Amino acid sequence: MKQQSEKRTEVAVRLLVETLTQNLNDTGIVLDEFEATHNDWECAQSKQYCALVAGHFTLKEAIDKINNRLNK
């Protein structure tokens, strides 16, 4: 039972990192597109853009924290 739980946790962490990485890539594409079509002032004034930037960097931090923990 203990071994099964450890295996399930390992799979869950792998899937979590994969999902977070895909979300990071997707939000990066959207941010790049927004930045290509809006000037700096428009970007700064967009609540949705600013929220997506915050989420994007939070995803990166989460991925880094998980990987650092796994690589200790």
C-alpha positions, 0 to 999 in steps of 0.5 A, a space after each residue: 500500500 505504501 509503495 502504491 501511494 508513493 508511485 501515485 504521488 510520483 505520477 501526480 507530480 509528473 503530471 502536475 509539472 507537465 500541466 503547469 509547463 503547458 499552461 506556461 507555454 500557452 500563456 507565453 504565446 498569448 502574452 507575446 501576441 498581446 505585446 505584438 499588437 499593443 503598445 506599452 501603455 495599452 499593456 499596462 492599462 489592461 487588467 486582463 494582460 496584467 493578471 495574465 502576466 502575474 499568473 504566467 510568472 507564478 506558474 514559472 515560480 511553481 515549476 521551479 520550486 517543484 523541480 528544485 524540491 525534486 532535485 535535492 
